[in-house]
Amino acid sequence: MDWHGPGFVVALVLISTLGWVLNNWVRARHGYAPSDDWGRTGEPERRDVALLTSENERLVGQVSRLEERIAVLERIATDPAARTAREIDALR
């Protein structure tokens, strides 16, 4: 094989391009941002971070409320029926 011909250069370009495409395919498949020719993935914009922070706070509050409701439902499901009936009558 002639290492100094144009075929070698074409093979190098082809191999590196296929490697880049495969790398970005794997990254995208696993939920990561694809990279450019120099490996940079790009930073999220500040407004996106603020939006995600506020949504995260909202979801944390929602999860805590749901955990409280589940605790009440578990207590109702595991308490004896007579005690649950007395508590319901006491609320009326």
Secondary structure, DSSP 8 states (H G I E B T S, - for coil): --TTSHHHHHHHHHHHHHHHHHHHHHHHHTT-----TTS------HHHHHHHHHHHHHHHHHHHHHHHHHHHHHHHHHS-HHHHHHHHHHH-
